[in-house]
Amino acid sequence: MREIKVSIIVPVYNSEKYLEDCLNSLFNQSLKDIEIICVNNGSTDSSLKILNRYKNSDDRFIVISQENKGVSDARNIGIKNAKGEYITFLDSDDWLDVEACEKLYNTAKSKKSDILLFSHYRYSKNSVVEDDRLLYLSKMLNGENTTFDKDYESILSSPLGLCGKFYLTSLIKNNSVCFPTNINFGEDRVFFINACINSKAINAINSPFYYYRINTENSLSKNSQNSLPHSFKADELIRNLIISADKLSNKEKIYETYWEISAISLLLLWNNCYNSISKKENLKYLKMLKKEALNKNKSDGYKLICKAVWEYKTLFIRKLLEPIIELEFRKNRFVLYLFNRQVINLNSGKIFKMILNFQYSFLLRKLRKEVKKRKIKVAFWYYEPEKWSSIESLYREFEKSEHFEPIVYLSGFNKGFEYITQQGLLEKNTKFLDNLKVNYKILYDTKKNELLPIEDFKADIIFYQLPWAIPKNQGVVNAAKFALTCYVPYCYYSLKSNVNYMTDFHGILWKYFVETDYHKEEYEKDYGATNCEALGSVKLDNYRLINPKQAEKNWKTSKKRIIYAPHHSIEASNFHNMATFLKNGEFILKLAKKYQDKTEWIFRPHFVLRDRLLKYGLKTQQEIDDYYKQWENLGKISSSEDNYYEQFITSDCLITDCISFLSEYLPANKPVLHLRSDNQAQPFNDLLQKITEGYYQIYDNETLETIFLEVIINGNDYLKDKRTQNLELLKIDKEKTTAEKIIEYLEKELGVKG
């Protein structure tokens, strides 16, 4: 009798369209010691015929037929008949990587894991996207087993559904772990958490062996109109499992953590089911969810649920009134129908901007009176020390002014990083700002771990450091209630304007201080922008602030001084996709070593490059540390505390794929080896196209070394005249800094300067 290492359980119901893809992925598994238990759940199409064909050609396929008793019963039948050392589940419209069973078995066996979690792809006709929710847990465990009691927060934050689970069969059978048959939504969560509670060794690998097909007609996980009541039943079962588990030491906290995650995920599901849930019964369960949230005193979850209840009531009423009157809210559009005839069609974006402009006019009139009595408080919303150079000149100029009082509003980030914690960033920022001796307030409550609303820190004028990652309660809409909102670009904007987020941020500001007339004309033409003022680039003011003696301290020798500055957009899904680090990062390091007797280097990576390499599994933590250490041995790794304009002006060359540096480095009038991506997602604007004509375009490593030798080592900089000519494109005012011109503009608006 052959040894069976893995049992794959496949419930089947009317899956003829996708079934062969599923079964072929199992037939071709590299691990041959498997059994495939297919439970035909009363199919009325040709599914049973397909199953029998595989069964007759391969004795590893076992077919069990029964009347349709539901997917949970089918999976329980599969468990009962399983003879493998391990069990995994596969839906009949999904499939597995051909090496899945072999790699999962070997990993689970070598690590002695009861449960091995693995990631999956979400597959549709048009895309294949990896689910990365297991990334943190797999990195945290680093191949070591854990228990549910010890790491419940991370485990509950991983996918709780069916796919991506590899179980020791004895764990399941000895503890009578089974799928509840009285619910058809959330039953996989009940099974998984029950197994976790009884497990002594849980492990995770971030390897996507499972292909989860979405948007299929007969998907076993297709959303049901009755998902809310079934989810409540699932939560009740999970609560009983947790509370009755003697192995768990913090039962109430574990259940509260689960409930918060469950409630929020359910609301996300609900928002994706607009047309399938117009049932009065569901409103009852949403109200129950709201009541339970209130009892648990969960502020964030409670707010979300209150919003969902209100939206559901609105939806329900709209559905009832649809034959008579219908309101439609599109992006920047409000439409009203009466008896299916359109009677009103308004641009809601224009109306919103009219309201904002009225607010700004009122605030400006108010400040014109206030400026005669006191200094106007100017705040800089800020959280990235690497981008301090974009506002420093302006902040310092405000300090000198008799009419203004500057302050920094230090926020936390509104997105996740792999290696930066909120607390860590705040500590880094406060130290940085203390060294700069600037006045600041922290817009983050470290005790409650939450970002504070900007209206709690009233200012008269607010400059934003960045146009994205702004928490909603600190955004322009909230700030515009009491302050004139402004923005100076954190980088020299170089892409076509269709990626400039005008409608989401820039277009609703009081003033957007753009770099050149070119930018202003483009935004006015493409967006009808009326809030742009072209006064120059605050970033380029940094060249005037440079102390020559201080700048020289960036370098140790008088060799050829080279800066290598790689961008972070390495992943294929990135908005820019301009980075070339994966293609030439290692090569440039070798080049630096090869010519270290003639060169000195500063390695200035984008500050989130390390995070991206970790997040997308492109390098391990050890590999990244080793890479950075090698650069440190060659010269210097630039940090956020460094003034990179000092480095620019004293360098001999810049090697980069970062587009903002292409304009910012031009005043240094030194050669640039511009690393070009083959897959750049967005085109350059006309201004940058002209600027790059004075740079050396690099598409491959062979060309890189050839140009490096000729231009840098041998000093044949044959594009210098072109760069000198291109300097005129930046329109740098030799008499006044941009910061001075902005303050003059504001003083004029406030009526204190003619």
N, C-alpha and C positions, 0 to 999 in steps of 0.2 A: 504494500500500500504506500503510495507516494506521499511525501511530506508536503503539507500545504502551509506556506508561510503567510500568505495574505488572502483574506476573503473580501471581495468587492461586492457590495450589495447594491443592486440597481432596481428600484421600483419602476414599473413601466405602465403607462396608461396613454393609449392613442398617440404614440410617439413616432409613427412611421416616417415622418419627414426627416427626423434627426437621428433615429435609432442606430442606423448603420455607422454613422460617425462615432457614436458613443462606443459601440461594440468593437469596432475596428481598433480603437485606441486601447482596448483591453486585450484583444487578440494579439496585438503586436507588442505587448509589454516585454521589456528586456528581461524581467524576472519571470521565469516560466512556472515556478512553483506557486501558482495562484489558483483560486477558484472564483468564478463569476456567477453569483447567485442573482438571477433575474426573476423578479416576482411580477408576473403579469396580473395587473389589477383590474380585470374585466374589460380589457381593450375591445373596442368594436371595429377598429380599422385593421390593417395588415400587420400590426406589431407582433402578434403571437406567431404568425407565419415567419417573420424575420427571425424571431428568437429561436424557433425550432430549427431553422436552417443552420444557425451557428452551433446549436446544441448537437446536431447530427454530424457536424464536421469537426468538432473539438469537444472532447469530454470534460474540459475544464468549465464549460458553460452548463449551468444547472438552471432549468426553467421550472418555476412553480406557478401554476395558474389558480386564480381564485376569483370570486365575484368582487366587485369594487367595494372594498371596505375602507378605502382611504389610504393615503400614502403612509401614515404612521403605522397602520396595521401591516402593510406590505414590508416596511423596514423591520418591524419586529419579527415577522416570519423569517426574513433573511438572517437576522441575528440568531434566531433559534436553530437554524440549519447550518450556521457557519462552523467550519472545522479549522479555519486558519488560525495561526498564532496571533495575527493582528487583523483588525477589521477597518475598512474605510467605506465611505458611502459615495455614490455617484448618481446624479439624476440622469434620466435617459435622454435629455436634450443637451447634456454637457459632455465633456470628455477629459481624459487624463493625458499628460505628457507620457510618451512611451517608456521613459526611464523612471516614472513616478514611483511605482511599487518597489523597484530595486533600491533606489536611493532612500526612500522613506524607511523601508525595512532595515537596511544596513545602519542608518542613523539611529533609529529607535532601539535597535538591538545593541549597538555598541554603547549607547548612552544609558541603556536600561530604563528607557522612558515608558511610562504607562500611556501617556498621551503625547503625541507629537503634532504640533500645529504647523501648517505650511500655508503659504499665500496662494493667491489665485489671480487669473486674468478675468476681466469682464469683457466678454466678446459679443460683438454685434456685426452686422453686415458691413458696417463702415469703419469699425475701429476695434483695436485690442488694447485695453488699458490695464496696467498692473495695479492691483489693490495694495497699497503700501501701509495699511493699518497695523501689520504685524512687524514692521521694521523696528520700532522702538523696543518691543519685547524681545525680539530675537537678538538684538545687539546687547540689551541689558543682561540677558541670560548667558550670552557668549558660549553656547554649547553645554551649559550646566543645567541640571534639572532644578525645578522649584516646586512649590505646592500652592494650591489655591489660597490657603490661609495666609501665606506669606506675601504673595504678589497678586492679590485679587484685583487691585485697581488696574494694573497693566493687562491682566488676562481679560477682564471685562471690557477693556477698551479695544481689544482685538475683535475681529469678526466673530459673532456668536452663532452664525448660521451653520448650515450643514457642511458646506464645502470646506476643504482645507483641514480635515481632522483625521488622524491616524491613531486608532485605539488598540491597546492590548486586549485581546478577546476575553481573557480571564477577568480583567477589571470589569468589563461590561456584564458578563454572565454571573460572576460571583456576587455582584452587588445589585443584581436584578435591575440594571439600568435599561430603560425602555422608553419608547416614544409614546406620549399620552395620545389616546385615540379619540378623545372627546373634544379636541380642538383642531382647527386646521390652519392656525397662524401662531407662530411662536413655539411650536412643538419641538423644533430643533434646538432652540435655546434651553428648553427644559432638559432635554437629553444631555446636552453639552455640559451644563452647569452641574447636573447630577453626577456625571462622570468625573468632573473636576473635583468635586467635593470628596469623592471616594478615592481619588488618585494620590499616590505618594510621590510621583515623579512626572512633572509636566515640562515639556521642552518646546522650543519653537525654532524654525528656520525660515528665513525670508526667501524661500524658493517657490516661484509660481508654477506648480505642477498641475493645477486644476484650471480648466477653461470653463467659465460660467457663462452660459449663453443667455443674453438678456433679450427682452422684447419678443418672445416666442408665443405662439397662440396657446399652446397647451403646457406651458412651463409649470412644473410642480410647485414652484415658488411664486407663481403669478399672484399679484395682489388681489385680495378678496374684498368685496363690498362690506363684508362683516368682520374686517380685521380688528376693529376696536374691541368688541366684546370678547373675541378669542384671545387678544393680547392681554386683556384683563385676567382671563382665566389662567393664561400662561404665567403671568406675574404672581398670581395667587399660589400656583403650584411651586414656583421657584422660591417664594417666601417660605412656604412650609418646609421645603427641602433644606434651606439655609438655617432656619430657626431650629429645626429638629436635628441638625448635624452636630454631634458631640465633638467632631474633629475640629470645628471652627471656634476660634477664640473671641472673635469680634463680630458676632452674628448681625446685630442691628446695623452696624456701620457697613458691613458687606452688602446687606440688602439695600440700604439707602443708596450706596454707590451704584448697584445694579439698576435700581429703579430710576435714578436720574438719567442714566445712559439709555435705558429702555424707553422712557417717556419722550426724550428728545428725538431718538431715532424713529419712534412712532409718529411724531409730528412731521418729521421729514418725509416719511412714507405718505402720510395724509396729504401733505402739500403736493405730492406727485400724483394724486388720484382724484383730481378735480371732478371729473365727469362720472366717477364710479361710486361716489359716496353720498349722493344726495338722498340719504335715508334719515328719517327723523330719529330712528333708534340710535344712530351714531352720536347725535347730540347729547343724549343721556350719558353715554360713556365718556365723552369729552368733559362733561360737567363732573363726573365721578373722578376723572383724572385730575381736574382742577382742585377738587376738594381734598384729594389725597396729597397733592402738592402743597396745599395750604397747611395741612396738618404736619407735613414734614418740614415746613418753614424753609423751603428751597427757593431762594429769591430768583435765581436765573431761570430755573426750570419753571417756576410758577409764572413768571412773566411770559415765557414762551407759550405756556398752556392757555393763559388768559387770552393772549392774542389769537391762538388757534380757535378757542371757543367763540370769540367775537367774529372771526373770519367765517367760521362755519355757519353761524346764525345768519350772517350777511349772505353767504352763498345759498343757504336754504331758502331765504326770502326771495333772492334773485331768481332762483329756479322756479319758484311758484309764480312770480310775476313775469317770467320771460315771454309768454305769448302776448303780453300787453305792453310792457315797458322793459327795456334792457339798457344797462349802463356797461360800457366797455372801457377799461383803462389800459391803453397800450403805452409803450414807452413814449413819453412826451406827447400823448394824445388822449383826449377825453371825447367819447362818442356816445350819443344818446339815440336810441331807437324807440319809436312808438308804433306798435302794430307792425313790426318788422320793417319800418321805413326810417331811414336815417334823418333825424331832424336837427341835430347839433353835432359839429365836428370841430373841436377846439384844440389848439396846440397848448397842452398843459405846461410844457417846458417854458414857453414864452410867458404864460401867466405867472408861473413860479418866479421867473427872473424879474418880471415887473414888480412883484411883491418884494423881492429881495432889494431891487434898486430903490424902491420907496423906503425900505428900512435903512439902507445905506444913506440916502439923502437926509433922512431924519437924524441919523447918528452924526453925520457930518455937520449939520446945522448946530447940533448940540455941542460938538467938540469945538466949533468956532467960538462959542461962548466960554467953554471951559478953559481953553488955552490961555485966556486972559487972566485966569485965576490960579492956575496950577500947571504943573508939567503933565504932558500927555503920556500915559503909560503904554509902552510898546512891548508886546510879548513875542517871543520867538518859540513857536511850538517845535520841539526837537527831541530826537531819540538816537540818532546815529552819529557818534563822535567822528566817524570817518568823513562825514559831510559838513563838519563845522566850518571848513574853509569857504563854503557857499554863503555863509551869513556873517562871518567874523568881521569883515570890513564894515558891513552895515551896522552891526552891533556896536563896534568901537566908535563909529561916527555918531551914533545916537548918544553915546556916553558924553561926547563933547558938546552936544547941542544944549542950548539953554531952554528949549521948549519940550524936550522929550526925556523920558526915564525908561531905559530898557531893562528887560528881565527875560530870563529863559524859562520856559515851561517845559520841564523835563518829563516826558511821557515814557511809558513802557512800549514794547512792540505788540502789534496786533496780529501776529502770525507766529508759527512755530519754527524753531531752529533745533537742529540735532545736538549742537554742543554749547549753545548759549542759553542760559536760563534767564528768566525775567530779573531775578535778584542779582545775578551776575552782571547783567547789562547795566542795571541801575548803579551798582557799586563802581563799575568801570566809568560810567558817565559822571557820577558825583566827584570821583577822584580827578577826572579830566577837567571838569568845570572849576573845581577848587583850585587846580593848578593855574587855570587861566584867570582866576580872580574875577569871575563874573557872578552877577546876582541871579539866583535861580530858585524855582519852587518845583517840588515833585508832584506830578499829577497821577500818582499811583499810591494806593493804600497797600503797603506790604503785609499788614496784619490780615486784611480781608482778601488779599491777592486779587485786587480788581483795579481797573483803570477808572479814575475819577472824572466826573463831568466837568467840562471846561468852564461852564457858567459859575462853578464854585470859586474860580480864580479870575475875577473880572479884570479885563484890560480894555483899553480904548482902541488899540490897533493890534492885530495879530498877524505875524508873518509865519507861514508854514514852511518847514524845512523840506518836506517831501509831499508829493501829490497822492501817495498811496499809503496803505498800512495805517491809516488814521482811524482810531476807534470812533465808532459812530457818535458816542457822547462827547467827543472832542473835535468833531468835524466842522466844516464850514457852515452847515445849516444851523447848528446850535450856536456857533460863535457869532454868526451874523445877527443874532438877536440883540447883542450888546456891543459889538466891536466891528470896525472896518477890517475886512479880511484881505490879506495880500499874499503874494508869492513871488520870490525871486528864484529862478531855476537852480536846482542843486547841481545840475550839470549843463554843459553847453548843448542845447537840444539840437540833434543832428539827424533825426529821422523824418520821414514824411509825416505831415501833421495828422493824418488819419489815425495815428496811434497815440495822440497826445491827450486823450481823456478829457477833451474840452467840456463835454456835457456833464461829466461826473465831478469835476473839481474846478478846473481852470475857468470854465464859463460862468460859474456862480460866485466867483471872487469879486470883491470890490475893485481891486487893481491887480493885474498880472503884469509885472515888470519884465518884459521880454528883452532878449539880448540885442537884437538888431531890427532895423526897419523891415528887413526881409521876413523875419518871424512875424512881426505885426501884420504885414500885408498878407501873408499866407493865412494867418488865423482869421483875419477879417474876411478874406475871400472865401475860405472853406467853411467857416462857422458863423459868419456874421458877428464875430466877436467885437464888442464895443468897449471892453475893459482893459485893453492892452496899451501899455506905454513902453516905447522902445528907448531906454536910457542907457543901455550897455549891460555888460556882464559883471555882476558883483564878484564872481569868482576870479576874473582877470585882474581885479584890484589887488589881489594877493602879490602880484609881481612888484607892486610899488611898496609893499610892506616888508619886503625882504631885507634882512640885515646881511650884508655880504660876508662878514666874518662868521656869523652864526651859520650861514648856508654852507660854508666850507667844511664845517664840522661833520657834515653828513658823510664825508669821504675820508678814507685813511691815507690814500696815496694820490699821486698825480698821473696814474695810468689812465687809459681810456675808461671813462665812467659811463656805465650802461645801466639803465633801469629796465627790468622786465616786469610788466604789469598785466597779468592774465585776468580776463573777465570771468564771471561766475556762470554764465548761461550755457552750461555744458549739456544739460538734458535736452532731449529731442523736443519735448513739449514746451520748452521755454519760449516766452513771448518774443525774445530777440534772436536766440539761437545763433549768436555771433562768435561764441568762444571757440578757440582752437586748442585749448589746453590738452585735450586727450590726444591730439595729433602731434603736438610739438613741445609739450611741457617737459617731458623727459629729454628730448633732443636738445633743447636750449640749455638745460642743466649740464649735459655732456659738453656742449659748445663752450660754456663758461669754464668748465674744468680744463678743456683742451687749450684754451687761450688765457689761462689765469695769470701767466707771466706778463701779459700785455694789457690786461683788463681788470677792472674792479666793478663789482655788481651790487645793485640794490634790488632785492626781490620784493615787489609791491603787489601782492595778489589782492583782488577784490575781497573785502572782509568776509563775504559769505561763501567764498570758493571752497573753503574747508567743509562747510556745512553741506554744500551741494555734493561734494565727492562722497561724503558719508551717507547722506540721505538716499542717493541713488545707487549705493553699493559699488561705486566705481573704484574706490580705494578703501582699505581698512584704516582704522585709526593709527595703527603702527606704521603703515606705508606712508601715510600723510606726514606723521611726525618725522620719519626718516627723510622724506623729501625736503621738508622745511629745514631740518637740521643741516642738510648738505648745503643749502643756500646760506645758512648762517655761517658755515665754515668758510664759504667763498667770499663773503662780504657782510651784508646786512639785510635783515628782514625789516621792512618798513612797517611801523605800527600806526594806530589811529592818532597817537600823540604827535607824530611827525608831520611837519609842514611839507607836503610833497611839491609845493612850488619852489621851495628852497632846493629840493633835489632836482627839479626840472632845470632851473636856471644854471646850476653848476654841473649838469651832466653833459655827456657828449653824444648820447643816443638814447632813444626810447624804443623798446620792442614791446608791442602791445596789440591786443585785439579789442580793446575797450574803446568804443567810438567817442565817448565824451572827452577822453584824453587827446584825441586827434586835434580838436580845436583848442583845448586848453594848453597844449604843449607848443602850439605854433609860435607864441611870442618868444619862446626860448630860441627859436630859429635854428634848431639842431635836427639832424636826420631822424626820421621815424621809419622803422621796419614794421610795416602795418600787416599784421597776421590776418589773413582773410579766410573766412569760413566758406566752405562750399555750399552751405545750406542756410545762409543768413535769411531770416524770416522777413525782415522789413527793409525796404530800400532807404538809402541815404537821401536827405533833402539836397536841393541844388547847391546850397552853400557848402556842405561838407564834400559833395562830389568835387567841387573846385579845389577845396583844401587838400584832399587826398591826391590830387594830381602832383603835389609837391612831395609826396611820400613814396617809399619803395614798397610795392605791393608784393606780398609773400603768400603763395598758395601751397607750397610744399617745402619740405626740409632741405632738399638739395639746393633750391633757390635761396633759401634762408642763409645757408652757409656761404654760398657764392657772394651774395650781396653783403653779408657781414664782413667778409674778408676785404672786398673791394672798397666799400664805403667807410667802414669803421676802422679796421686794422690798417688799411693802406691809405685812408684819408681822401679817397676820390669821391667827394660828395657832389655829384653832378646835378642834383636837383635843388641846390641851395638857392639859386637865383629865382626859381619858381616859388619857393617858400617865401622868400623876401617879398615877392610881388603879392602873394596871397595874404600877407599880413594886413593889407589894406581892407580885406574882406571883413575883418573883425570890428572895424570902425571904433578903434580904441581912442578915446578922448585924451589927449596929452596934457590938457589943462586941469581937468577935474576927474576924480574917480567916479565910478557909477554910484557908490554909496552917497557921495556928496550930492550928486544930481537927484537921487531919490529923496533925500531929506529936503532939498530945496523944493522939490515937487510937492511934498507933503506940507511943508510950511506955507507954500502958496495956496494949496487947497484949504488950509486952516485959516488963511487970511492974515498970517503974521509976517509975510514977506511978499514984496511986490514982484 
